[in-house]
Amino acid sequence: MYHMSPMEHSADAILAITGTRRCLFGENHQIKEICEVVRKVARSRGPVLIRGESGTGKEVLASAIHTQSPRANGPFLAVNAAAIPAELFESELFGHIKGSFTGADRDRIGRFEEASGGTLFLDEVGDMPLSQQAKLLRVLQCGEIHPVGASRPRRVDTRVVTATNRDLEKLVQESRFREDLYFRLSLFVITIPPLRERRDDIIALARIFTNRFAGEQGLTPQPFLTPETEAKLRDYSWPGNIRELENAIHYAVTMAENEEVTPFHLPDAVRLGRSPFHITADQSSTPAITDNPPEIRNENNAVVLPASSTALPLAEVERRHILSVLEAFGGNRTHAAKSLGISIRGLRVKLNAYAKSSPNGVATTLAKTTSKDHPA
């Protein structure tokens, strides 16, 4: 069983999809080593097991192996193995004969036969039920499939590449993954490190995505990442890896339009430097209201108002808060509405109401926002 060397593990290339062309991309000097490993693995017919966290580019790597192999002119099919219901597993992968079960109104070839002469990529193989694992093992052992209802098996010439984000060794120990299947799948094992372990590639990849999404949206001039934005991207932990980075840049480019991409254009999780799974109320992106008086407490630690103040009506608290947030975002209604959790139309309605009821009180703020009312 072949495993990558520690050097190859720690310096794996960035895996990305740029436009419609799939490629390996990385700025570090060890990209040549990972490409060399892929080249060697590609020329073999043996199964490859790709390991890595969700979003690291396992399918892209599987496609790269296929396109560099003698099977490049054959089909490349990607299937989520864990998403196939147990009762449909054989029909989906091996096909069926007309009349073999209720609803089988015609013959159907399965994914293995459809990918014959090419590569079949089975994602999330670690989540397959044991009953499905046994059927997959049989095909890998003999190179034959048995369509449901068929009287004879059929030979297939299909290269199998699998992927998982699970600890297969642990699953084997827990009797949740077949040991014999594990050894069948893991002739070649390639582990893709998470994005946080190759930070030197984050900005290069972010720029690729920026150019791509700007082109897709026809933005002229094209937006660019400011140094402050790039610093935020470097510092973030990227729990969703390349997929999360791609989504973050897509969002930022859309929000920035043809302006420079600033930290304010980034999703809250990235801008705050916190995973979306760990953001709490006290880390909210909403700017604090600065025109309210500070808290004053009595000897019993109870909050009291200053003698010159009175309690404000709830509507007035809302008005002050909205105007404060709007001012904090430099009058940009789109960003203010997003931070407040309301639509841009809803914000306009409230501002118009404030202007009518208290024109002098909001005239300055509204004047600042007139030219920055971008559509949501």
C-alpha positions in Angstrom: 0.0 0.0 0.0 1.5 3.4 -1.1 1.2 6.4 1.2 2.5 9.9 0.5 5.7 10.9 2.2 5.4 13.4 5.1 6.7 16.1 2.8 3.9 15.4 0.3 1.4 15.4 3.1 2.3 18.8 4.5 2.8 20.6 1.2 -0.1 19.4 -0.9 -1.1 21.8 -3.7 -4.2 23.9 -3.6 -7.0 22.2 -5.5 -9.4 24.5 -7.3 -11.8 24.9 -10.2 -11.0 28.0 -12.2 -13.7 28.7 -14.7 -14.6 25.5 -16.5 -11.0 24.2 -16.4 -10.1 21.9 -13.6 -6.5 22.2 -12.4 -4.1 21.9 -9.5 -3.0 25.2 -8.2 -0.4 26.2 -5.6 2.3 28.8 -5.1 4.6 26.8 -2.9 7.6 25.1 -4.5 6.4 21.6 -3.5 3.6 21.7 -6.0 5.8 19.8 -8.5 6.1 17.0 -6.0 2.3 16.5 -5.6 1.9 16.7 -9.4 4.5 14.1 -9.8 2.7 11.8 -7.4 -0.6 12.3 -9.2 1.1 11.5 -12.5 2.5 8.2 -11.2 -0.8 7.2 -9.6 -2.8 8.2 -12.7 -1.0 5.7 -15.0 -2.0 2.7 -12.8 -5.4 1.0 -12.8 -5.4 0.5 -9.1 -7.9 2.1 -6.7 -7.1 5.4 -5.1 -8.4 6.5 -1.7 -8.5 10.3 -1.2 -8.7 11.6 2.3 -9.4 15.1 3.5 -11.8 17.4 5.3 -15.0 18.5 3.5 -14.3 21.2 1.0 -10.6 20.5 0.4 -11.1 19.5 -3.2 -11.2 15.7 -3.2 -13.4 15.4 -6.3 -11.1 17.9 -8.1 -8.1 15.7 -7.3 -10.0 12.6 -8.5 -10.7 14.4 -11.8 -7.0 15.4 -12.1 -6.0 11.7 -11.7 -8.5 10.8 -14.4 -7.4 13.5 -16.9 -3.7 12.5 -16.5 -4.4 8.8 -17.0 -4.7 6.7 -20.2 -8.4 6.8 -19.5 -8.7 10.5 -20.0 -10.8 10.1 -23.2 -13.3 7.9 -21.2 -16.0 9.0 -18.9 -15.5 10.5 -15.4 -18.5 9.9 -13.2 -18.9 11.2 -9.6 -21.3 9.5 -7.3 -22.1 10.3 -3.6 -22.0 6.7 -2.3 -23.6 7.6 1.0 -26.6 9.3 -0.6 -27.8 6.1 -2.4 -30.6 4.4 -0.5 -29.7 0.8 0.4 -32.7 -0.6 -1.6 -31.5 1.2 -4.8 -27.8 0.7 -4.4 -27.4 -2.3 -6.7 -29.7 -0.8 -9.4 -27.9 2.6 -9.2 -24.4 1.2 -9.5 -24.9 -2.1 -11.3 -28.1 -1.5 -13.3 -31.2 -3.6 -13.7 -33.2 -5.6 -16.2 -36.7 -4.6 -17.3 -39.3 -6.2 -15.0 -36.8 -7.2 -12.3 -38.8 -5.2 -9.7 -41.8 -2.9 -9.5 -41.2 0.2 -11.6 -38.4 -1.3 -13.7 -40.1 -0.6 -17.0 -36.9 -0.7 -19.0 -33.3 -1.9 -18.9 -31.0 0.4 -17.2 -27.2 0.4 -17.1 -25.5 1.2 -13.8 -22.8 3.7 -13.0 -20.1 1.1 -13.1 -21.0 0.1 -16.6 -21.6 3.7 -17.7 -18.0 4.6 -16.5 -16.4 1.6 -18.2 -13.2 2.6 -19.9 -13.0 5.6 -17.6 -13.1 6.4 -13.9 -15.9 6.1 -11.3 -15.4 8.5 -8.3 -17.3 7.3 -5.2 -17.4 10.1 -2.6 -18.2 9.7 1.1 -17.4 6.0 0.9 -16.8 6.0 4.7 -20.5 6.6 5.3 -21.7 3.6 3.3 -23.8 1.0 5.2 -22.2 -2.4 5.7 -24.7 -4.0 3.4 -23.6 -1.8 0.5 -19.9 -2.2 1.3 -20.1 -6.0 0.7 -21.6 -5.4 -2.8 -18.9 -2.9 -3.6 -16.2 -5.3 -2.5 -17.5 -8.0 -4.8 -17.1 -5.8 -7.8 -13.6 -4.7 -6.9 -12.5 -8.3 -6.3 -13.7 -9.8 -9.6 -14.2 -6.8 -12.0 -17.8 -8.0 -12.7 -21.2 -6.5 -12.0 -24.4 -8.3 -11.7 -27.4 -6.1 -12.8 -30.6 -6.7 -10.8 -32.6 -9.4 -12.5 -29.8 -10.4 -14.9 -29.0 -14.1 -15.3 -25.3 -13.5 -16.0 -22.7 -11.1 -14.7 -21.0 -8.5 -16.9 -17.4 -7.5 -17.1 -16.5 -3.9 -16.6 -13.3 -2.0 -17.1 -13.8 0.8 -14.6 -11.1 2.5 -12.5 -12.4 3.3 -9.0 -11.4 6.3 -7.0 -13.0 6.8 -3.6 -12.9 9.7 -1.1 -13.8 10.2 2.6 -13.5 12.7 5.4 -13.9 9.9 8.0 -11.3 8.0 10.0 -11.6 4.6 8.2 -9.2 2.9 10.6 -11.4 3.9 13.5 -14.5 2.7 11.7 -12.8 -0.6 11.0 -12.0 -1.0 14.7 -15.6 -0.2 15.5 -16.8 -2.8 13.0 -18.6 -0.1 11.0 -16.3 -0.5 7.9 -15.2 -3.7 6.4 -11.5 -4.4 6.8 -11.2 -6.3 3.5 -12.9 -3.4 1.7 -10.5 -0.9 3.4 -7.5 -2.7 2.0 -9.1 -3.0 -1.4 -9.7 0.7 -1.7 -6.4 1.9 -0.2 -3.7 0.7 -2.7 -2.9 4.4 -3.1 -3.8 6.8 -0.3 -3.6 10.6 -0.9 -4.4 12.9 2.0 -5.3 16.5 1.2 -4.4 18.8 4.1 -6.9 21.5 5.1 -6.6 25.0 3.8 -5.5 26.4 7.2 -2.3 24.3 6.8 -1.3 26.0 3.5 -2.0 29.6 4.2 0.6 30.7 1.7 -1.9 29.7 -1.1 -5.0 31.4 0.3 -4.5 34.8 -1.3 -3.5 33.3 -4.7 -6.6 31.2 -4.7 -8.8 34.2 -3.5 -7.5 36.3 -6.4 -8.4 33.5 -8.9 -11.9 33.4 -7.5 -12.2 37.2 -7.5 -11.3 37.4 -11.2 -13.6 34.5 -12.0 -16.7 35.9 -10.3 -16.1 39.4 -11.5 -15.9 38.1 -15.0 -19.1 36.1 -14.6 -20.9 39.2 -13.4 -19.4 41.4 -16.1 -18.0 43.9 -13.5 -15.9 46.7 -15.1 -13.6 47.7 -13.7 -13.0 44.5 -11.9 -12.9 44.6 -8.1 -9.7 43.8 -6.3 -8.8 42.7 -2.7 -7.4 45.4 -0.5 -4.5 44.6 1.8 -6.8 44.7 4.8 -9.1 42.2 3.1 -6.2 39.9 2.3 -5.1 40.0 5.9 -8.6 38.9 7.0 -8.5 36.0 4.6 -5.1 34.9 5.8 -6.1 35.0 9.5 -9.3 33.1 9.1 -9.3 29.4 10.0 -11.4 28.2 7.0 -13.3 25.3 8.6 -15.1 24.8 5.2 -11.7 24.9 3.4 -11.6 25.8 -0.3 -15.4 25.6 -0.8 -15.9 28.1 2.0 -13.2 30.4 0.5 -14.9 30.2 -2.9 -18.3 31.1 -1.4 -16.8 34.0 0.7 -15.2 35.5 -2.4 -18.4 35.1 -4.4 -20.3 36.9 -1.7 -17.7 39.7 -1.4 -17.4 40.3 -5.1 -21.2 40.5 -5.4 -21.4 43.0 -2.6 -18.5 45.1 -3.8 -19.7 45.3 -7.4 -17.0 47.2 -9.3 -15.4 48.7 -6.2 -12.5 47.5 -4.2 -13.2 44.5 -1.9 -12.9 45.7 1.7 -13.3 43.7 4.9 -16.9 45.1 5.1 -17.7 43.1 2.0 -16.7 39.8 3.5 -19.2 37.5 5.2 -19.5 38.1 9.0 -17.6 35.0 10.0 -14.5 35.9 7.9 -14.6 39.5 8.9 -14.9 38.7 12.6 -12.3 35.9 12.4 -14.8 33.5 13.8 -16.1 30.2 12.4 -19.9 30.5 11.7 -20.3 27.6 14.2 -18.8 29.7 17.0 -20.3 33.2 16.5 -22.2 34.4 19.6 -24.4 37.3 20.3 -21.6 39.3 21.8 -19.6 38.9 18.6 -22.3 40.4 16.4 -21.2 42.6 13.5 -23.8 45.2 14.4 -22.0 48.4 15.4 -22.8 49.6 18.9 -25.0 52.7 19.5 -22.7 55.5 20.5 -25.1 58.3 21.3 -26.7 56.6 24.3 -25.5 57.7 27.8 -23.3 55.2 29.7 -24.8 53.0 32.3 -24.9 54.4 35.9 -25.5 51.9 38.7 -26.6 52.5 42.3 -25.3 50.9 45.5 -27.5 47.8 44.7 -25.9 47.5 41.2 -29.2 48.4 39.5 -29.0 50.5 36.4 -30.4 54.0 36.8 -30.8 56.9 34.4 -29.0 60.2 34.8 -31.1 62.9 36.4 -31.3 64.8 33.2 -32.5 61.7 31.2 -35.8 59.9 30.8 -36.5 56.4 29.5 -36.7 56.4 25.7 -39.7 54.9 23.8 -38.8 51.7 22.0 -39.4 53.4 18.6 -36.9 56.1 19.4 -34.3 53.4 20.5 -34.9 51.7 17.1 -34.5 55.0 15.2 -31.3 55.9 17.0 -29.9 52.4 16.4 -30.7 52.4 12.7 -29.2 55.8 12.1 -26.1 54.8 14.2 -25.6 51.7 12.1 -26.1 53.6 8.9 -23.5 56.2 9.9 -21.0 53.4 11.0 -21.2 52.0 7.4 -20.5 55.4 5.9 -24.0 55.8 4.7 -24.0 52.5 2.6 -27.6 51.3 2.9 -26.9 47.9 1.5 -24.4 47.1 4.2 -26.4 48.7 6.9 -29.5 46.7 5.9 -27.5 43.5 6.0 -26.1 44.3 9.4 -29.5 45.1 10.7 -31.0 42.0 9.3 -33.7 43.8 7.2 -34.2 44.3 3.5 -32.9 47.3 1.7 -36.5 48.2 0.9 -37.4 48.0 4.6 -34.6 50.3 5.5 -35.7 52.8 2.9 -39.2 52.8 4.3 -38.0 53.5 7.9 -35.6 56.3 6.7 -38.4 58.0 4.8 -40.6 57.8 7.8 -37.9 59.3 10.0 -37.3 62.1 7.5 -41.0 63.0 7.5 -41.4 62.9 11.3 -38.1 64.6 12.2 -36.6 66.1 9.1 -33.9 68.1 11.0 -32.8 65.1 13.1 -32.0 62.9 10.1 -31.3 65.3 7.3 -27.5 65.0 7.7 -27.5 61.2 7.8 -29.9 60.9 4.9 -27.8 63.3 2.9 -24.8 61.1 3.3 -26.7 58.0 2.1 -28.3 59.4 -1.1 -25.4 58.5 -3.4 -24.7 55.1 -1.7 -28.1 53.5 -2.0 -26.9 50.3 -3.9 -29.6 47.7 -4.8 -29.6 44.6 -2.6 
